[in-house]
Amino acid sequence: MIPVCRIEDLPEGESLRVEAGDATVAIAVFHTDGAFYAIDDTCSHQDASLSDGWLEGCYVECPLHAALFDLRSGEPTCLPARKPVRTHAVTVVDGMLYVHPAVRTVPGEPVHAAPEEAVA
């Protein structure tokens, strides 16, 4: 579980980038449509930061080649991206936002993490 920030520090329509545990994976965290979402920060098409992309509802557009990803599933909705990005569970405990990084079990396949039990 990675502490991200207090919920008031990530306003609606904004995003930020956090490093996962050993810093080998960056995660983009978004606040949109009244919910928080987390996906791998690197576009599956080419090395670009999705946290720097344009947020449109539950979709983020890659700033490099305009691939669009669904924040709920990680699936790309248009070319040039063809592979999904991993999604990560997000929980809020006492006003603090946490990301639970997904674990990749088979190289190249996305895994969608289930949130751990939140204790208030």
Secondary structure, DSSP 8 states (H G I E B T S, - for coil): -EEEEEGGGS-TTEEEEEEETTTTEEEEEEEETTEEEEEESB-SSSS-BGGGSEEETTEEE-TTT--EEETTT--B-STT--S---EEEEEEETTEEEEE----SSTT------------
